Amino acid sequence: MSELVLTLAAAQGRSTGTWHAVELHRSPSELDGACEVAVCGALARIDVDVVWDGADEDACEACADLLY
């Protein structure tokens, strides 16, 4: 049986500062700083130095609900 592994990055929304989850389909070195579509559908900029775990008070509730 194979196992599905999601690679998530943290991305901050520009208008609210909320942190979102973005599923990565390419390596972090290929990211160009453009907005990416978060799991919840919001546009946000990825910060590869931040780990998204959904537990922070400024994390997107919709992203957390969809993933956990």
Short mmCIF file of the C-alpha atoms (twelve columns), coordinates in Angstrom:
data_MODEL
# 
_entry.id   MODEL 
# 
loop_
_atom_site.group_PDB 
_atom_site.id 
_atom_site.type_symbol 
_atom_site.label_atom_id 
_atom_site.label_alt_id 
_atom_site.label_comp_id 
_atom_site.label_asym_id 
_atom_site.label_seq_id 
_atom_site.Cartn_x 
_atom_site.Cartn_y 
_atom_site.Cartn_z 
_atom_site.pdbx_PDB_model_num 
ATOM 1  C CA . MET A 1  0.000   0.000  0.000  1 
ATOM 2  C CA . SER A 2  1.366   3.416  -0.916 1 
ATOM 3  C CA . GLU A 3  1.259   6.440  1.346  1 
ATOM 4  C CA . LEU A 4  0.313   9.966  0.294  1 
ATOM 5  C CA . VAL A 5  2.546   12.685 1.721  1 
ATOM 6  C CA . LEU A 6  1.571   16.349 1.474  1 
ATOM 7  C CA . THR A 7  4.310   18.951 1.458  1 
ATOM 8  C CA . LEU A 8  2.910   22.110 2.977  1 
ATOM 9  C CA . ALA A 9  4.424   25.565 3.160  1 
ATOM 10 C CA . ALA A 10 3.319   28.557 5.192  1 
ATOM 11 C CA . ALA A 11 2.112   31.557 3.225  1 
ATOM 12 C CA . GLN A 12 1.006   34.909 4.560  1 
ATOM 13 C CA . GLY A 13 -1.998  36.714 3.164  1 
ATOM 14 C CA . ARG A 14 -1.182  40.294 2.225  1 
ATOM 15 C CA . SER A 15 -4.451  41.913 3.222  1 
ATOM 16 C CA . THR A 16 -4.987  40.282 6.633  1 
ATOM 17 C CA . GLY A 17 -1.611  38.852 7.657  1 
ATOM 18 C CA . THR A 18 -3.269  35.476 8.217  1 
ATOM 19 C CA . TRP A 19 -1.052  32.442 7.679  1 
ATOM 20 C CA . HIS A 20 -2.320  29.904 5.143  1 
ATOM 21 C CA . ALA A 21 -1.239  26.427 4.046  1 
ATOM 22 C CA . VAL A 22 -0.017  25.954 0.480  1 
ATOM 23 C CA . GLU A 23 0.591   22.519 -0.983 1 
ATOM 24 C CA . LEU A 24 3.937   22.530 -2.775 1 
ATOM 25 C CA . HIS A 25 4.173   20.844 -6.152 1 
ATOM 26 C CA . ARG A 26 7.732   21.987 -6.819 1 
ATOM 27 C CA . SER A 27 10.892  22.555 -4.818 1 
ATOM 28 C CA . PRO A 28 11.270  25.691 -2.655 1 
ATOM 29 C CA . SER A 29 14.191  26.815 -4.844 1 
ATOM 30 C CA . GLU A 30 11.757  27.138 -7.771 1 
ATOM 31 C CA . LEU A 31 9.439   29.554 -5.950 1 
ATOM 32 C CA . ASP A 32 9.685   33.057 -7.374 1 
ATOM 33 C CA . GLY A 33 7.911   35.111 -4.701 1 
ATOM 34 C CA . ALA A 34 4.640   35.364 -6.587 1 
ATOM 35 C CA . CYS A 35 1.359   34.686 -4.819 1 
ATOM 36 C CA . GLU A 36 0.320   31.058 -4.589 1 
ATOM 37 C CA . VAL A 37 -3.152  29.597 -4.080 1 
ATOM 38 C CA . ALA A 38 -3.630  28.345 -0.521 1 
ATOM 39 C CA . VAL A 39 -5.548  25.204 0.409  1 
ATOM 40 C CA . CYS A 40 -8.575  27.393 1.259  1 
ATOM 41 C CA . GLY A 41 -8.371  29.274 -2.050 1 
ATOM 42 C CA . ALA A 42 -6.808  32.495 -0.752 1 
ATOM 43 C CA . LEU A 43 -3.815  34.087 -2.457 1 
ATOM 44 C CA . ALA A 44 -0.731  34.335 -0.255 1 
ATOM 45 C CA . ARG A 45 3.059   34.595 -0.486 1 
ATOM 46 C CA . ILE A 46 5.052   31.576 0.684  1 
ATOM 47 C CA . ASP A 47 7.700   32.001 3.366  1 
ATOM 48 C CA . VAL A 48 9.904   28.889 3.224  1 
ATOM 49 C CA . ASP A 49 11.402  29.755 6.627  1 
ATOM 50 C CA . VAL A 50 8.039   29.403 8.420  1 
ATOM 51 C CA . VAL A 51 6.433   26.057 9.246  1 
ATOM 52 C CA . TRP A 52 2.641   25.948 8.953  1 
ATOM 53 C CA . ASP A 53 1.015   23.711 11.524 1 
ATOM 54 C CA . GLY A 54 -2.451  25.248 11.812 1 
ATOM 55 C CA . ALA A 55 -2.218  25.680 15.580 1 
ATOM 56 C CA . ASP A 56 -1.151  29.336 15.723 1 
ATOM 57 C CA . GLU A 57 -3.799  31.906 16.575 1 
ATOM 58 C CA . ASP A 58 -3.127  33.725 13.288 1 
ATOM 59 C CA . ALA A 59 -3.456  30.551 11.172 1 
ATOM 60 C CA . CYS A 60 -6.305  30.289 8.676  1 
ATOM 61 C CA . GLU A 61 -9.146  28.279 10.192 1 
ATOM 62 C CA . ALA A 62 -10.359 27.161 6.755  1 
ATOM 63 C CA . CYS A 63 -6.943  25.710 5.869  1 
ATOM 64 C CA . ALA A 64 -6.792  23.901 9.209  1 
ATOM 65 C CA . ASP A 65 -10.340 22.539 8.792  1 
ATOM 66 C CA . LEU A 66 -9.602  21.253 5.280  1 
ATOM 67 C CA . LEU A 67 -6.359  19.536 6.299  1 
ATOM 68 C CA . TYR A 68 -7.098  18.189 9.754  1 
# 
